[in-house]
Amino acid sequence: MFGTQTKKVMLLGSGELGKEIIFEAQRLGLETIAVDRYENAPAMQVAHRFYVVDMLDGEELRKVIEQEKPDFVVPEIEAIATETLIDLENEGLRIVPTAKAVNLTMDREGIRRLAAEVLGIPTAKYAFANTLEELRDAVAEIGLPCVIKPIMSSSGKGQTVCRSIEDIESSWNEAISGGRGKKARVIVEEFIHFESEITLLTVRSVSGTTYCAPIGHVQKDGDYIESWQPHNMSTEQIIQSQDIAKKITDALGGYGLFGVELFLSPQGVYFSEVSPRPHDTGMVTMATQDLSEFALHVRAILGFPIPSVRLLRSGASHTIKAAKESKTYQIAGIAESLSIPDTQVRVFGKPETKVGRRMAVVLSSGETVEEARERAAEAADHIIVTHD
């Protein structure tokens, strides 16, 4: 099926973002292998081969990587035995963008300390806690309201806004139950009164550092509901945002696309988080740019040039989420949704639903961001996750 010179890419984590990475890798002739902790994950459905392993188990992870001998290992989620990736990189394996970047961004402590304490990037005040009593002390130090998050989680799981002393214990319980991995450790952040929050997709490649047009987004309980591109920003805000993004991505190194999350406030731009991989809010680029965030990631990984990124039109995305847990479901209302002009629907194909789990996304474009957002919201209203 493949020539002897065909390169292999192994994806660690096989959700909806990974599915798009697999598509783009195959378009450029790569052999693709998808790995995740459960069978029939979205990217597994389109990859050439797949494996089901506990990626937090270093021995299991090493075994499957050594069996396949991929040219590139591309982490798509945080919950991975990053110490094993560091060892494998030291043995000559190519980790995207680097094992250091994956390790540092796997938990919020490493990346926050790098940004604030090493690079001097503006961030919200923060503290860490290992116990409920330490959390009470940290909240007293940071002040109320504050944001409490697990050190490691995804899609906003375990994140709460703590508004009173009485909320502290429930925020602790939420953070511990929503965290990934084995760390009973949380971060407490100052609540920034921001005007808006954005994702600045930043690409490091042989062509240098390239920025996509800023993406605005709305989150609920730490998970994104809708995003749009471009987000309206002043020239000064764009300059500050790109400066922060370049500092943090240069420190992480390697080639690939990074999702840099920022707060825009009257006091300036604040760094929030960074993912060394395509970002969920960046799914909107499938409707707006000449190269989606997934195409950019794969091009950068392969060492191909990225002379420019063009924004072709304004666009918006809107998520479709499940309301209950079930192993049988249907996505209804797609025909009605597609009756909205300039609209696409992407169904992820996840094997089961869970409360709040993203099952599909609507992508709409328009003459303006406002028109695109209205279309995406209207289209999303038509789609329902139903159960037998």
C-alpha positions in Angstrom: 0.0 0.0 0.0 2.8 2.4 0.8 6.3 2.9 -0.6 9.4 2.3 1.5 9.9 6.1 1.9 6.4 6.8 3.2 6.6 8.5 6.6 4.5 7.4 9.5 2.7 9.7 11.9 1.3 8.4 15.2 -1.5 10.4 16.9 -1.8 10.2 20.7 -5.4 11.0 21.4 -8.0 10.4 18.7 -10.8 12.9 19.2 -12.5 15.2 16.7 -9.4 17.4 16.4 -7.2 14.4 15.8 -9.6 13.2 13.1 -8.9 16.4 11.1 -5.1 16.0 11.7 -5.4 12.5 10.2 -7.2 13.8 7.1 -4.6 16.4 6.5 -1.7 14.0 7.1 -3.2 11.5 4.6 -3.7 14.3 2.0 0.1 14.8 2.1 0.8 11.0 1.8 1.5 10.0 5.3 0.7 6.7 6.9 -1.4 7.3 9.9 -1.8 5.5 13.3 -4.3 6.6 15.9 -4.0 5.8 19.6 -6.5 6.4 22.4 -7.8 4.9 25.6 -11.1 3.8 24.1 -12.1 2.0 20.9 -13.7 3.6 17.8 -12.6 7.1 18.7 -13.2 9.6 15.8 -9.6 9.6 14.5 -9.5 5.8 14.6 -12.3 5.6 12.2 -10.2 7.2 9.4 -6.6 6.2 10.3 -4.8 3.4 8.6 -4.4 1.6 11.9 -5.2 2.2 15.5 -4.4 1.0 19.1 -6.3 1.1 22.3 -3.9 1.8 25.2 -3.7 3.6 28.5 -1.5 6.5 27.4 -0.8 7.4 31.1 1.0 4.0 31.4 4.5 4.7 30.2 5.3 1.0 29.5 2.2 0.6 27.3 2.9 3.8 25.5 6.5 2.9 24.8 5.5 -0.6 23.6 3.1 0.7 20.9 5.6 3.4 19.8 8.5 0.9 19.5 6.3 -1.5 17.6 5.3 1.0 15.0 8.5 3.1 14.9 6.7 6.3 13.7 8.6 9.2 12.1 6.4 11.7 14.1 4.5 11.3 17.4 1.8 13.9 17.6 0.1 14.3 21.0 -3.5 15.5 20.7 -4.5 15.4 24.4 -2.8 16.3 27.7 -3.3 12.9 29.5 -0.1 11.2 28.3 2.9 9.8 30.1 5.1 12.7 29.1 8.2 11.4 31.0 8.2 8.5 28.5 8.0 10.9 25.6 11.0 12.8 27.0 13.0 9.5 27.2 12.0 8.5 23.7 12.9 12.0 22.3 16.3 11.6 24.0 16.6 8.3 22.1 16.0 10.0 18.8 12.2 10.0 18.3 10.5 13.1 16.9 7.9 14.4 19.3 5.6 17.2 18.0 6.4 20.0 18.7 8.9 18.8 21.4 8.7 16.6 24.4 9.5 19.6 26.5 6.5 21.5 25.1 4.2 18.6 25.7 5.4 18.0 29.2 5.3 21.7 30.2 1.8 22.2 28.9 0.4 19.0 30.2 -0.2 20.7 33.5 -1.1 24.3 34.2 1.7 24.7 36.8 4.6 24.2 34.4 3.3 26.5 31.7 2.2 29.2 34.2 5.5 29.3 35.9 7.3 29.5 32.6 5.2 32.4 31.4 5.1 34.5 34.5 8.3 33.6 36.3 10.7 32.9 33.5 9.5 35.0 30.6 7.8 37.8 32.5 4.6 37.6 30.5 1.5 39.3 32.1 -0.8 36.7 33.8 -3.4 36.7 36.4 -2.1 36.3 40.0 -2.0 32.6 40.9 -1.3 30.1 43.6 -1.3 26.3 44.0 -2.8 23.9 46.6 -2.5 20.2 47.4 -5.1 20.1 50.1 -8.4 21.7 51.0 -6.7 23.7 53.8 -4.0 24.9 51.4 -6.8 25.9 49.0 -8.4 28.0 51.7 -5.1 29.8 52.3 -4.6 30.3 48.5 -8.1 31.8 48.1 -7.4 34.2 51.0 -4.1 35.2 49.2 -5.6 35.6 45.7 -9.0 37.1 46.8 -12.6 36.5 45.8 -13.9 35.9 43.2 -11.3 33.6 41.8 -11.0 30.7 39.4 -10.1 27.2 40.6 -9.0 24.5 38.2 -7.3 21.1 38.2 -3.6 21.2 37.3 -4.5 18.9 34.4 -7.8 18.7 32.6 -9.4 19.3 29.2 -12.5 21.0 27.9 -12.9 23.0 31.1 -13.5 19.9 33.2 -13.2 20.6 37.0 -13.1 24.4 36.5 -15.3 26.7 38.7 -15.5 30.3 39.7 -15.3 30.5 43.5 -17.3 33.5 44.7 -17.5 33.0 48.4 -15.7 31.2 51.3 -18.7 28.7 51.3 -17.9 27.8 47.7 -14.3 26.7 48.4 -15.0 23.1 49.4 -17.3 22.4 46.4 -14.7 24.0 44.1 -12.1 21.7 45.5 -14.3 18.6 45.0 -15.1 19.7 41.5 -11.4 20.3 40.6 -10.3 16.9 42.0 -13.1 15.0 40.3 -12.6 16.8 37.0 -8.8 16.5 36.8 -6.9 14.0 34.7 -4.0 12.0 36.0 -3.2 11.2 39.6 -2.4 14.7 40.9 -4.6 16.1 43.7 -3.3 19.6 43.0 -5.2 22.7 41.9 -4.4 26.2 40.6 -6.2 29.3 42.0 -6.2 32.2 39.7 -7.2 35.8 40.1 -10.5 36.6 38.4 -9.6 38.9 35.5 -12.4 41.3 34.5 -11.8 41.0 30.8 -13.6 42.5 27.9 -13.1 39.3 25.8 -11.0 36.2 25.5 -9.3 35.0 22.3 -7.3 32.3 20.8 -4.3 33.3 18.8 -3.3 30.4 16.6 0.5 30.6 16.2 2.5 28.5 13.8 6.2 27.8 14.1 7.6 26.4 10.8 10.6 26.7 8.5 9.1 29.9 7.3 9.3 31.4 10.8 6.4 32.4 13.1 3.0 33.0 11.5 -0.2 34.1 13.2 -3.8 33.5 12.2 -6.4 36.2 12.6 -7.5 36.3 16.2 -10.4 34.0 17.2 -13.0 35.2 19.7 -14.9 32.6 21.8 -17.6 32.2 24.4 -17.0 29.6 27.1 -19.4 28.1 29.7 -18.0 26.1 32.6 -14.6 26.4 31.0 -15.6 24.7 27.7 -16.2 26.6 24.5 -19.7 27.0 23.1 -19.0 29.2 20.0 -16.0 30.8 18.3 -15.6 33.3 15.5 -12.9 34.8 13.3 -11.7 37.5 13.1 -12.2 38.9 16.5 -12.2 42.7 16.5 -9.0 44.1 18.1 -7.0 47.3 18.2 -3.6 47.4 16.6 -2.0 47.7 20.0 -3.9 44.6 21.3 -2.8 42.6 18.2 0.9 43.7 18.7 0.7 42.7 22.4 -0.9 39.4 21.7 1.6 38.4 19.0 4.5 39.4 21.3 3.2 37.2 24.1 2.5 34.3 21.6 6.0 34.5 20.1 7.7 34.6 23.5 5.8 31.5 24.8 6.0 29.5 21.6 9.7 30.3 21.1 10.3 29.0 24.7 8.5 25.8 23.9 10.2 25.3 20.6 9.7 22.8 17.7 7.5 23.0 14.7 3.7 23.0 14.7 0.6 25.0 15.6 0.0 26.3 19.0 -3.3 27.6 20.5 -2.4 30.6 22.7 -5.3 31.7 24.9 -5.4 35.4 26.0 -7.6 37.8 27.9 -8.2 41.3 26.6 -8.8 43.7 29.4 -8.7 47.5 29.9 -5.3 47.0 31.5 -3.8 45.2 28.6 -3.4 41.6 27.3 -3.0 38.7 29.7 -1.7 35.3 29.0 -4.1 32.4 30.0 -3.0 29.1 28.6 -1.3 27.5 25.6 -1.8 24.1 23.8 1.0 22.8 21.6 -1.5 21.5 19.1 -4.7 22.6 17.2 -7.3 24.2 19.5 -11.0 23.4 19.7 -12.0 27.0 19.1 -9.8 26.9 16.0 -12.3 24.5 14.2 -13.7 27.7 12.8 -10.7 27.9 10.5 -12.2 25.1 8.4 -14.7 27.7 7.2 -12.6 30.9 7.2 -9.0 30.3 6.1 -7.2 29.0 3.0 -5.4 26.6 5.3 -7.2 25.3 8.4 -5.4 25.0 11.7 -5.0 21.2 11.0 -3.4 21.7 7.6 -1.1 24.3 9.1 -0.1 21.9 11.9 0.7 19.1 9.5 2.6 21.3 7.1 4.7 22.7 9.9 5.4 19.2 11.3 6.7 18.0 7.9 9.0 21.0 7.5 7.1 22.4 4.6 7.0 26.2 4.0 4.0 28.3 5.1 4.6 31.6 3.3 1.3 33.1 4.5 -2.1 32.3 6.0 -5.1 34.0 4.3 -8.4 34.8 6.0 -10.9 34.3 3.1 -14.1 35.2 4.9 -15.6 35.8 8.3 -16.9 32.7 10.0 -18.2 31.2 13.2 -18.5 27.8 14.9 -21.1 26.5 17.3 -20.9 23.3 19.2 -23.5 20.6 19.6 -23.5 18.8 22.9 -25.2 15.8 24.5 -27.5 16.2 27.5 -27.3 12.6 28.8 -25.1 9.5 28.8 -25.9 6.7 26.3 -24.3 4.2 24.0 -27.0 4.7 21.4 -27.8 8.1 19.9 -28.7 9.9 16.7 -27.9 13.4 15.4 -31.2 14.8 14.1 -32.0 18.0 12.3 -29.0 18.1 9.9 -31.1 18.8 6.8 -32.7 21.8 8.5 -29.3 23.0 9.7 -27.9 22.8 6.2 -30.7 24.9 4.8 -28.9 27.9 6.4 -26.7 29.6 3.8 -23.0 29.0 3.9 -23.2 26.4 6.6 -21.5 23.1 7.2 -22.1 20.4 9.8 -19.3 18.1 11.1 -20.5 15.1 13.1 -17.6 13.7 15.1 -18.8 10.0 15.3 -18.0 9.4 18.9 -19.2 6.0 20.1 -21.3 7.2 23.0 -22.7 10.3 24.5 -21.9 11.8 28.0 -23.4 14.8 29.7 -21.9 17.9 28.0 -19.8 16.0 25.5 -19.2 17.7 22.1 -20.8 15.5 19.4 -20.7 17.8 16.4 -20.0 21.3 15.3 -21.7 23.8 13.0 -19.5 26.0 10.8 -21.0 29.1 9.1 -19.5 32.0 7.1 -20.9 35.4 6.3 -20.1 38.9 5.1 -19.5 39.9 8.7 -18.7 38.0 11.9 -22.2 39.0 13.2 -23.9 37.4 10.2 -21.7 34.3 10.6 -22.5 34.0 14.3 -26.2 34.4 13.7 -26.2 31.7 11.0 -24.2 29.3 13.2 -26.5 29.8 16.2 -29.6 29.3 14.0 -28.1 26.2 12.4 -27.1 24.7 15.8 -30.6 25.2 17.1 -31.9 22.8 14.5 -29.6 20.0 15.6 -30.6 17.7 18.4 -28.8 14.7 19.9 -31.6 12.1 20.4 -31.6 8.7 22.1 -33.6 5.5 21.7 
